[in-house]
Amino acid sequence: MAKISYRLVLGILLLFNMPAFAKESFEHACVTCHSTNIPDLEMIYFRYLQTHGSTKRSQKAMRLYLLNPTIQGSTLPPQVLKSFGLHPPLSPALLDQMLPLYFERYDVKKRIQFK
């Protein structure tokens, strides 16, 4: 009985803490690596928007690329891919958590200010 209640409490805590956990994972997994000499996350975001037109299509294209990285699926120039290589494949579960955070963080509409 104690094991069941412990697991239940732990499960509830993780469930309510999931957004914070996902954000911390995004910071650790994506931002840390891309803040070094690898192509900037903001630049990649804008290249996907330019190439695919909308946030929804960009998110779908990025998901497909990160599940199975190919030269054709990348929006980066060949010389950049030659320098850094293709991104390692990511799991669908990880992408389900990280892509919404990524697109929320770099959303262009939030940066537009009207007077």
N, C-alpha and C positions, 0 to 999 in steps of 0.2 A: 504493500500500500504506500509506503514511504517513497519508493522508487517512482511510482506512478504520479504522485503529487509533485515530486521534485521535477520530473520531466514536464509535467503540465505547467508548472510555474515558469520553468526555464523556457518552454515553448512560447508562452504568453509574453514574457519579457523580450524574447527575440522578435516576436511578431510586432510588438509596439515599437521596438527599437530599430526595425528594418530600414527605414529611411536614413537614419543616422549611420547605420552600418554600411549601407550602400554608398553613401556619400564618402565615408572614410575609405572604403574600398576603391572608389573612383579616384580619390586623391592619391592613394598609394599605388594603384595599378597603372593609371593613365598619366596623371599630371606629373608625378615624380619622374617618370621616364621621358616624357615629351618636353619637360622643362630643361633637359640637358641639351645635347646637340642634335637631337632627332627633330624632324619637322614639327613646328609649333601646332598645337591643337586648334587654335583659332584660325590659322592659315588653312589647315585641312578642312575645317568646317566651311569656310568661305569657298574653297575649291569645290566641295561637294554641292553647295548651293548653286554656284555658277554652272556646274556641269549638269545637275539634275533639276534645277528650277524651283522646286518646292521643298519645304522641310520634310514632308511625308516621303517624297521620292528619294530625297537625300538620305534619310534615315534607313529606308529600305535598301538602298544601294550600299551604304556603309555596312549594314548588317550582313548582306551577302558577301561583301569583300572580307569582312573580319571573320566570317565563318570559314571561308575558303579563299585565302588571299591569292590573287593572280595579278600579273602585270596589267592585263586588260581591265580588271576591276578597279584598279587604283586610279585616283585622280592626280597623283603626283607625276611630275615629269620623269622620263626615263633616267636622267642623270642623277636625280635624287634617289630613285630606287636602286641605282647602281651603287651609290655611296652607302646607303643604309640597309638595303635589302627589303624584302617583303615583310609585312607585319606577321608575327606568329598567329596562327589560328586561335580564336577564342571560342569558348563554349556558348551555346545558346542561352543557358541560364545566366551567365555573366553578362552577356549582351543585353538581356532583358532588363537587367539592373542598371547597367552603365550607360547605354545609349540615351535613354530619356534624360539622365542627369547631364550628359554631355550636350545634348541639344538644348536643354533648358539653360545651361550656363552660358552658351555662346549665342543665344537667340538674338537675332538682329533687331527684331521688333522692340525689344526692351531697351535698346540703345538709342532709338529714335526719340528725340525730344521735340515736342511741338510747343511753340510760343503762343 
